[in-house]
Amino acid sequence: MLTARHAADRAGVVVLGSCAVWALCCAAGRTARPEGVLLAVLAVAAGYAGGRVVGALLPVAAPAAAALAGLGLMLSAPHPGPTAAPGQAALLAAYTALAMGAACCASWAGRRPAVRVGGLLLAAVIVGTAFAVGSVIGGLAGTAVLLCSVAAARVTRRLVGLLGLALCAALAVGASWATAERALPAGLSVSLQGQVTEERVRLWQDALEIVETSPARGAGPGRFTEFSPTAQQSVEPANRPYSAPFQQAAEQGVPGVVLLGAAFGWMLYALWCSARTTPVVLSAGAALTAIAGTAAVANVLSFPEVTAGAGLLAGMATAHLISEDASARRQCPTTP
């Protein structure tokens, strides 16, 4: 009998496999470079599989260790500053969101009050560290994940919470698209452009022009710079438009954007089917939504540690605990 959990696993195989195959299709017959997409797909798959294993064996220790690893990445990464590379603040925000999500999962997975208090203290340290290293965006992202995790304790239907998170991710992508199309009111448009810089908005506009020219297959993986005047004229040449949706649209056409959205949707579906408690599920979902929102305006998905970390967090939040299997077998009557 096909359970919801097994259906989610099969859906993940189909979605991730389709992402890899479509990247190869878009690269066929061109001097394209699909290695980056294939590496990202492999990182997500490996992280998810590893998360399912360690999450089943160590439901508290595994996410706690992942949170500490994320904290280490935050401390070792170059701190944002006036001369920081584009997207550096967004990368720190992604590290913070992943670390916070893992800390909250560890806290909710613990059954003893001391464990939960320890998880909350670790979460507080993560937020404080983000602000201490100068990452205001990271601190705000971590705080948002923490607040969602605390609110999850009062949510009785996880589907409502997951749909709300999906809506937040869609709004982030829609806001970036509206900014590129100059479709927002003047005051709001100027405010958003001040946050993401005018050059990045022009990169997004170049991506839209590319997808209008080739909506089916795009320009090919890794070929954005060849077709973007803004990227070629930049003081520091940009090989991507600093936005996962725009990069997919420019390099893999409309189907690439659909597959990117399907990958995020699959993670939320897997969380909905998870046997873990609702606070654990929504804490992981909030962190993944923060990553999705950050990826809409930065190239954070180009870093393997982020894609692998997202897969690891989703895997730990959907792991089927071995202790529950053993308890179920003990309660099951022996058949003659």
Backbone torsions as a table, in degrees:
resi	resn	phi	psi	omega
1	MET	NA	131.4	-176.9
2	LEU	-84.3	109.6	178.3
3	THR	-83.0	168.0	179.0
4	ALA	-62.4	-36.4	179.6
5	ARG	-64.1	-42.9	178.6
6	HIS	-67.1	-36.2	178.0
7	ALA	-63.3	-39.2	178.6
8	ALA	-65.3	-39.0	178.7
9	ASP	-64.9	-42.6	179.8
10	ARG	-67.6	-37.2	177.0
11	ALA	-62.7	-38.4	177.9
12	GLY	-63.3	-40.8	178.0
13	VAL	-61.9	-43.5	-179.0
14	VAL	-65.7	-45.7	-176.5
15	VAL	-66.7	-49.7	-178.6
16	LEU	-66.5	-38.4	176.9
17	GLY	-63.5	-39.0	178.7
18	SER	-66.2	-37.2	177.3
19	CYS	-60.8	-43.8	-179.9
20	ALA	-67.7	-44.9	-178.1
21	VAL	-65.1	-42.0	-179.5
22	TRP	-65.8	-36.1	176.5
23	ALA	-61.4	-40.4	178.1
24	LEU	-68.1	-37.4	177.5
25	CYS	-63.9	-41.0	179.5
26	CYS	-70.1	-24.0	179.7
27	ALA	-88.3	-15.7	-175.6
28	ALA	-62.5	131.7	177.5
29	GLY	76.4	10.7	-179.1
30	ARG	-131.6	164.6	174.7
31	THR	-87.0	54.5	-177.0
32	ALA	-92.6	168.2	-178.5
33	ARG	-130.3	86.9	-177.8
34	PRO	-81.8	3.1	-174.8
35	GLU	-60.3	-36.6	-178.8
36	GLY	-63.7	-42.0	178.8
37	VAL	-66.2	-43.9	-179.8
38	LEU	-63.3	-38.4	178.0
39	LEU	-64.7	-40.8	179.5
40	ALA	-64.1	-42.7	178.8
41	VAL	-63.8	-42.5	179.1
42	LEU	-64.2	-39.5	-179.9
43	ALA	-64.2	-42.9	178.8
44	VAL	-63.8	-46.4	-178.4
45	ALA	-63.5	-44.8	179.9
46	ALA	-65.7	-42.4	178.5
47	GLY	-63.3	-40.9	-179.7
48	TYR	-65.3	-45.4	179.0
49	ALA	-63.1	-43.7	178.1
50	GLY	-64.2	-38.0	178.2
51	GLY	-64.8	-37.1	178.5
52	ARG	-64.2	-37.0	-178.3
53	VAL	-72.0	-55.6	-175.9
54	VAL	-69.4	-30.2	178.1
55	GLY	-68.9	-31.8	177.5
56	ALA	-74.0	-35.6	-177.7
57	LEU	-82.8	-41.9	-173.9
58	LEU	-131.5	76.0	-173.5
59	PRO	-63.6	-23.5	178.8
60	VAL	-103.2	-47.1	-175.7
61	ALA	-66.5	-37.8	-177.2
62	ALA	-63.5	-52.4	178.0
63	PRO	-66.0	-30.8	176.6
64	ALA	-64.0	-42.6	177.4
65	ALA	-65.0	-38.1	177.6
66	ALA	-64.5	-38.5	177.8
67	ALA	-63.6	-41.5	178.0
68	LEU	-66.0	-37.5	176.9
69	ALA	-64.1	-41.3	176.2
70	GLY	-63.2	-38.2	176.6
71	LEU	-63.3	-38.3	176.8
72	GLY	-63.8	-39.9	176.9
73	LEU	-63.4	-38.7	178.6
74	MET	-62.1	-40.8	-177.7
75	LEU	-74.9	-32.1	-176.5
76	SER	-86.0	-18.8	-178.8
77	ALA	-73.0	148.7	175.5
78	PRO	-59.1	135.9	-176.8
79	HIS	-79.6	144.4	179.9
80	PRO	-61.1	146.3	178.9
81	GLY	-165.4	-177.1	-178.4
82	PRO	-60.9	-29.2	-177.7
83	THR	-104.8	15.1	-178.0
84	ALA	-69.0	148.7	178.5
85	ALA	-67.9	152.5	179.0
86	PRO	-58.0	134.6	177.4
87	GLY	89.1	-2.7	-178.7
88	GLN	-65.0	-41.2	177.8
89	ALA	-64.9	-37.3	179.0
90	ALA	-67.3	-36.2	178.7
91	LEU	-64.8	-41.9	176.6
92	LEU	-64.1	-36.2	176.8
93	ALA	-64.1	-38.7	178.1
94	ALA	-65.6	-43.4	176.6
95	TYR	-59.2	-43.5	-178.1
96	THR	-64.0	-43.0	-178.9
97	ALA	-63.7	-43.1	179.5
98	LEU	-65.4	-44.7	179.3
99	ALA	-63.5	-40.9	179.7
100	MET	-66.3	-43.2	178.6
101	GLY	-60.1	-42.7	179.0
102	ALA	-66.5	-40.5	179.3
103	ALA	-63.6	-41.3	179.6
104	CYS	-67.8	-38.1	177.0
105	CYS	-63.0	-41.1	178.4
106	ALA	-64.1	-40.2	-179.8
107	SER	-64.4	-46.6	-178.2
108	TRP	-73.3	-24.0	179.2
109	ALA	-74.8	-23.2	179.5
110	GLY	-75.7	141.8	-179.7
111	ARG	-98.0	-18.2	179.1
112	ARG	-91.2	142.4	180.0
113	PRO	-57.4	-35.6	-179.1
114	ALA	-63.3	-38.1	179.6
115	VAL	-66.4	-41.9	-179.2
116	ARG	-67.4	-38.9	177.1
117	VAL	-64.8	-40.5	178.1
118	GLY	-62.2	-39.7	177.4
119	GLY	-64.1	-39.7	178.4
120	LEU	-67.8	-36.5	176.4
121	LEU	-65.0	-40.8	177.1
122	LEU	-62.8	-40.0	177.4
123	ALA	-61.7	-41.8	178.9
124	ALA	-63.6	-38.7	178.1
125	VAL	-64.3	-38.4	-179.8
126	ILE	-64.5	-46.3	178.5
127	VAL	-63.6	-44.5	178.9
128	GLY	-61.7	-38.3	179.0
129	THR	-65.8	-39.9	179.2
130	ALA	-60.1	-45.9	178.0
131	PHE	-68.4	-34.5	-177.5
132	ALA	-66.3	-35.6	-179.4
133	VAL	-85.0	3.8	176.2
134	GLY	91.9	10.9	-179.4
135	SER	-96.6	88.0	178.9
136	VAL	-65.5	-41.0	179.6
137	ILE	-63.1	-40.7	178.0
138	GLY	-64.1	-42.5	178.3
139	GLY	-62.6	-40.5	178.4
140	LEU	-68.0	-39.0	178.7
141	ALA	-64.5	-43.3	178.6
142	GLY	-64.5	-39.6	178.2
143	THR	-64.2	-40.1	179.3
144	ALA	-63.4	-42.5	178.4
145	VAL	-63.8	-41.8	179.6
146	LEU	-63.4	-43.3	179.6
147	LEU	-64.6	-39.8	176.9
148	CYS	-63.9	-38.0	179.8
149	SER	-66.6	-41.9	178.3
150	VAL	-65.5	-41.8	179.6
151	ALA	-66.5	-25.6	-177.9
152	ALA	-63.4	-21.0	179.7
153	ALA	-65.2	-22.7	-178.3
154	ARG	-101.0	0.1	-179.2
155	VAL	-87.6	125.3	-179.6
156	THR	-96.2	-26.8	179.6
157	ARG	-117.3	107.6	-176.1
158	ARG	-66.0	-26.8	-178.9
159	LEU	-59.2	-40.5	179.2
160	VAL	-62.3	-44.7	178.8
161	GLY	-63.2	-42.6	-179.5
162	LEU	-67.1	-37.4	176.7
163	LEU	-65.4	-37.5	176.0
164	GLY	-63.2	-39.7	177.8
165	LEU	-66.6	-39.8	177.2
166	ALA	-62.1	-38.9	178.1
167	LEU	-64.5	-39.8	177.9
168	CYS	-61.3	-43.5	178.4
169	ALA	-63.7	-41.2	179.3
170	ALA	-64.7	-37.7	178.7
171	LEU	-65.5	-38.5	178.5
172	ALA	-63.3	-44.4	178.3
173	VAL	-66.4	-42.3	179.1
174	GLY	-63.1	-37.3	179.2
175	ALA	-66.1	-40.1	178.4
176	SER	-65.7	-40.4	178.3
177	TRP	-65.3	-43.0	179.5
178	ALA	-64.6	-34.7	177.1
179	THR	-65.1	-42.8	179.7
180	ALA	-66.6	-33.6	-179.4
181	GLU	-86.2	-0.6	-177.1
182	ARG	57.6	38.0	-176.4
183	ALA	-95.8	-2.0	-178.4
184	LEU	-90.1	158.7	173.4
185	PRO	-55.9	151.4	-172.6
186	ALA	-54.8	-48.2	-177.7
187	GLY	-62.6	-46.1	-180.0
188	LEU	-67.1	-38.6	-179.9
189	SER	-62.9	-43.7	179.1
190	VAL	-63.9	-40.1	180.0
191	SER	-63.2	-45.2	-179.3
192	LEU	-68.4	-40.0	178.8
193	GLN	-63.8	-32.6	176.9
194	GLY	-66.3	-28.4	179.6
195	GLN	-79.9	-36.7	-174.4
196	VAL	-104.5	-3.5	-179.6
197	THR	75.3	146.7	-178.5
198	GLU	-65.4	-36.1	-179.6
199	GLU	-62.4	-39.3	179.8
200	ARG	-67.6	-35.7	176.8
201	VAL	-63.6	-39.0	178.1
202	ARG	-66.4	-34.4	175.6
203	LEU	-62.7	-41.3	177.5
204	TRP	-63.1	-39.2	179.6
205	GLN	-66.2	-37.2	175.1
206	ASP	-62.5	-40.0	178.9
207	ALA	-62.5	-40.0	178.5
208	LEU	-65.3	-37.8	177.9
209	GLU	-66.3	-36.6	179.1
210	ILE	-65.8	-44.6	-177.7
211	VAL	-70.3	-27.3	174.5
212	GLU	-68.4	-33.1	178.7
213	THR	-75.2	-39.8	-177.8
214	SER	-135.6	79.6	-175.3
215	PRO	-73.1	-22.0	-174.7
216	ALA	-82.8	-50.9	-175.2
217	ARG	-117.4	-4.7	-179.2
218	GLY	66.3	-163.0	-179.4
219	ALA	-85.7	-15.1	-176.5
220	GLY	108.3	142.9	-178.9
221	PRO	-56.5	132.3	176.8
222	GLY	79.2	10.8	-176.4
223	ARG	-112.9	15.9	-177.0
224	PHE	-61.5	-42.7	-176.7
225	THR	-61.2	-33.7	-178.4
226	GLU	-65.6	-23.5	-175.6
227	PHE	-114.6	3.3	-177.6
228	SER	-110.6	107.8	176.7
229	PRO	-59.2	-37.2	-179.6
230	THR	-63.8	-42.1	-180.0
231	ALA	-65.9	-36.2	-179.1
232	GLN	-72.9	-30.1	-177.7
233	GLN	-92.5	-4.1	-178.2
234	SER	-67.0	146.2	177.6
235	VAL	-60.2	-43.0	173.7
236	GLU	-111.5	97.7	-172.8
237	PRO	-49.2	129.1	179.7
238	ALA	-99.5	126.2	179.7
239	ASN	-95.7	9.6	176.8
240	ARG	-157.5	159.4	-175.0
241	PRO	-85.0	13.8	178.6
242	TYR	56.5	45.2	175.4
243	SER	-169.3	122.7	-178.5
244	ALA	-62.6	-46.1	178.6
245	PRO	-61.1	-42.7	179.9
246	PHE	-68.5	-35.8	177.6
247	GLN	-65.8	-43.4	177.4
248	GLN	-61.9	-42.3	-179.4
249	ALA	-63.5	-43.8	-177.2
250	ALA	-71.0	-37.9	-172.5
251	GLU	-99.0	-22.8	-178.4
252	GLN	-131.1	11.4	175.1
253	GLY	70.8	-170.6	-179.1
254	VAL	-61.4	-40.9	177.8
255	PRO	-58.8	-32.5	178.2
256	GLY	-65.0	-39.1	177.3
257	VAL	-66.4	-41.2	179.3
258	VAL	-61.9	-42.0	179.8
259	LEU	-67.9	-35.8	176.7
260	LEU	-63.2	-44.6	176.4
261	GLY	-64.4	-35.9	178.6
262	ALA	-65.7	-35.6	178.7
263	ALA	-64.3	-42.2	177.2
264	PHE	-67.5	-42.1	177.9
265	GLY	-61.9	-36.7	177.7
266	TRP	-62.9	-41.7	179.0
267	MET	-61.2	-43.0	178.3
268	LEU	-66.1	-37.3	178.1
269	TYR	-65.3	-41.4	177.6
270	ALA	-62.7	-38.2	177.0
271	LEU	-66.0	-38.1	178.5
272	TRP	-63.5	-36.2	-179.1
273	CYS	-83.1	-6.7	-174.4
274	SER	-65.0	146.8	176.3
275	ALA	-85.1	-4.3	179.3
276	ARG	-72.8	166.8	-177.6
277	THR	-67.8	157.4	-178.0
278	THR	-60.7	-41.2	177.2
279	PRO	-59.9	-38.9	177.4
280	VAL	-63.7	-45.6	-177.9
281	VAL	-62.7	-47.5	-176.5
282	LEU	-72.9	-28.6	175.3
283	SER	-64.5	-46.2	177.1
284	ALA	-64.7	-40.8	179.3
285	GLY	-62.5	-38.9	178.7
286	ALA	-64.5	-41.3	178.5
287	ALA	-65.2	-42.6	179.0
288	LEU	-65.7	-34.7	176.6
289	THR	-67.0	-38.3	176.0
290	ALA	-62.2	-38.9	176.4
291	ILE	-64.2	-43.8	179.7
292	ALA	-62.0	-42.7	178.4
293	GLY	-64.4	-39.5	177.7
294	THR	-67.2	-38.5	-179.6
295	ALA	-66.5	-20.3	178.8
296	ALA	-70.4	-20.9	-176.7
297	VAL	-127.0	8.5	-179.1
298	ALA	-154.6	169.3	-176.3
299	ASN	-99.0	41.5	-175.5
300	VAL	-66.6	-25.9	179.9
301	LEU	-74.3	-5.3	175.8
302	SER	-80.7	-6.6	-179.8
303	PHE	-99.4	120.2	-176.5
304	PRO	-58.1	-33.4	-178.7
305	GLU	-66.5	-27.3	178.3
306	VAL	-76.2	-48.0	-179.6
307	THR	-65.3	-41.3	177.9
308	ALA	-66.8	-38.5	178.7
309	GLY	-65.5	-37.9	177.2
310	ALA	-64.0	-43.8	177.0
311	GLY	-64.2	-39.6	178.9
312	LEU	-62.8	-44.4	-179.5
313	LEU	-64.1	-44.0	178.5
314	ALA	-63.7	-39.2	179.3
315	GLY	-64.6	-42.8	180.0
316	MET	-66.0	-34.6	-178.5
317	ALA	-78.6	-11.5	178.6
318	THR	-114.7	5.3	-178.5
319	ALA	-66.3	141.9	177.4
320	HIS	-94.3	112.6	-172.0
321	LEU	-62.5	133.9	178.8
322	ILE	-65.8	-34.0	179.6
323	SER	-62.8	-33.8	178.4
324	GLU	-70.0	-37.9	176.8
325	ASP	-63.2	-42.9	-179.3
326	ALA	-64.7	-40.5	178.8
327	SER	-64.7	-38.7	179.8
328	ALA	-66.2	-37.6	179.3
329	ARG	-67.9	-35.2	179.2
330	ARG	-68.0	-33.5	-178.3
331	GLN	-83.1	-15.7	-178.0
332	CYS	-77.1	125.9	179.7
333	PRO	-67.1	146.7	-180.0
334	THR	-75.8	130.8	179.5
335	THR	-90.3	144.4	-178.6
336	PRO	-70.3	NA	NA
